[in-house]
Every structure is written in C-alpha cells, then in structure tokens.
C-alpha cells in the first residue's frame, strides 16, 4: 500500500462512481494505472464492496434501534449460532461481538416499534440462549459514516 493507493481509497470511498480518468487526474496516475490498482485493491479485499447507500427513511424504515444482547452462556456453539442468525437477518444492519456489559451490540433498522417487537419475539424471546437484551432507540442520527480514515502520513 503506497500513497497512490491511499489517495485512490480516499476518493472512491466517498464516491465509487468516479471515473478512472478523474481519479487519475486527482492522484497523478494514468487511467490504466488507476484501473490496475483498483482491481488489486478489490482482489485483495481492501475494497470489500461497491454499494449504493440507501436512506432508510425514504423506503419506510424510519427507526434505528441499538440493542445490547447478553447471552446465557458463552461457548463456541452458542456464539456461532447467534452470529449466523444475525448475519441472516435483513433487519440487522451491523452486529458487533464485544467486551463489556453486553456480548453483542446490534444496529437494527425497522419500520416502527411494532416491527421491532416482532424482531424481538423471533430473535430474542424465542432464543433460550439469550439472558437479556437492552434497547436504545435512536432519536437523531448525528453522524453515520461508512468511510474509514486514510492515514496519508504512513509510508
């Protein structure tokens, strides 16, 4: 990873529709060199997705919930089963296995509180391995980012 790669990443993580020509102009490379670097960055997993970010409220998903989940016991089978269920749920936007007071922190997007209640019935109350969960309802999204800081000072 060199400064050209870092510059390219800084650009495409905020707009992945930039042409190779525009990126090349900004970083000082030919379009072919940019395309080659982008391919390598995708192939090695540095760029893990090219996606459209959807505004949830525009499609009827007006509530964001942060749920802290504590499991009854921590063993590999229980952890792996919970992780699989969370990965398979379209309601779960993010799932983190954490240290601290909760085993998992989930970010969920739902239509309304009734939608969340249905989720809890299916995924929490219906699971004997869950000891407890705590719900936090997001009142205002102050910042929700998908970009990671690119350290241009590294060499």
N, C-alpha and C positions, 0 to 999 in steps of 0.2 A: 504494500500500500504506500503510494507516494503522494506528493502534494497534488498531482493531476487527478488521481483517484479521489482524494478528499474533496477537491473542488467540484468534481463531477457529482459526487454524492450529495454535497451541499445543495447543488442546483436541482437534481432530479427528485430529491425527497420533498421539495416544495412544489415541483411541477414536473411530473414524469412525462408530460406531453411535449416537452421542449425537443426541438429537432437536434440532430447531431451537429448540424451547421451552427445553430445558436449556441449550443454548449461549447463547441469548438472555438467559436469567436470569444466566448467569455473566459475560457481557460487557456487558450493559446495552443490548441491542437487541431489537426485536420479532422473532418467529419469521420473519415475511416478509422483514425486512431481512437476517436471517442466511441464509435460503434464496437471496436475490438475490446476496449476497456469495459464498456457496459456489459458486453457478453460475458467477459471473465468475472465481473462482479456479480452477475446473476448466477453463473455456473458455480461459483464457489460459495454461494449463499449469503454474501454480503448484502445484496439486494434480494430480499426474500419474497417480495410481492409487488406487482404493479396493479394498483386498485383504484377504484373511484370511491371517494369518501362521501357517504350519503348523510344528509341532515335527517336524523331520526324523526324529528317532529314534523317534517314535510311528508312523511309517509305514515303518520298516525301513531308513532311511538314517542309519546310526549313525556314519559317518566324514565329517569335514570335512577337505579337503585344500587347502593353499595351494601352488600351483605357479607357479614363476617360469620364464618362457619367453623364450628368446633366439632371434631369427630369424637365418637365414644372411645375409640382406641386407635392408636397409630400402629398399624402393621402394613407391610407392603401390599398385601391383597386389598385391604380396605382403601388405602391411599390410591392405588392404581385404579380401582373400580370407580372411586369418586372422580378422579381426573378424567377417566373415559366418559363418564356421564356428562360432565361439564363441557368437555370438548364437543360432544354430540348435540348439545342444546343450542339452538339458534338464538335463544334469549340471552345466553351468557356471552357477553362481548369480550370480557377479559376474566381470567382466572389465575390467581397467584397462590402458590403454596408458600406459606410464610412462617416466620418465627413470631413469637409474641403471644398475645392473648387468644388469637384465633389461628386455626390451622390453614384456612383458606380465606382469601378476600376475593369477592366476585363483583364485577361490574355488569349490571343487567340493564337491558333496555326493554321497556314494556309499554303497552298502550295506556294502562291505568292501574289503579290499586287492585281491582278485581283480577286483572291479568297476572299481577304479581302473586295474589293469593293462590291462583291456580298453579303457578310455578312452585310455590312453597308446598302445596299439597302433593304435587308429583315428585319433587326432588328432595324436599327436606322432611316433611312429616311422613312420607312413605318410605323413608330410609332409616332403619333401626340403628345404623352406624353413626347417625348424626346426634350428638349430645345436645347441641343448642345452636341457634343462629341469631344474629342481631341484624336488624335492618336499619339502614340510613337512607333517607330519601333525599335526593339532590334537589335543592331549591333553586340553584343558579349555577350554571357551568361557567366558572370564572376563566378556566383555561383547560382545554383538552387538546393535547398535541400528539402528533404522530411522527414528528421529526426528532432525531437524536442529535445532540451537539457534536459537531465535527471539529476536532481539535486540529487546527491548521498549524500549530506550533510543533507537532510531532514530526520527527524526521527519521 
